């Protein structure tokens, strides 16, 4: 299936969870925020959030600095 992540088309397995996709894309769960179809998903719901065809995700990473 195809979804859009940060403006880029990404192919992934059918019925993949947000938690699994985030891991496959190499993100650290504790350093990101994710929006799926304009809804912010809380980290406790990543495992139960099943993605569908044509979903649009925005993944924002947190960067420390000083």
C-alpha positions, 0 to 999 in steps of 0.5 A: 500500500502507499502512504505519504510521509512528510510529503514523500510517497512510501510503500509499506505493508497493508494494515501496518501500525504506526508503531511498526512504520515508525520503527521501520523508518528508523525514528526513535519513538521518544524523539518524534511527534506524529500527525496522521491525516491532520490528527496528532496521535499520542504515543500510547496509541501508536501500537493501535493506530492502523494505517490505511491506503492514502493516509498522510503522515507528518513526522516531526523530530525533536532536536536538542541544542543550546 
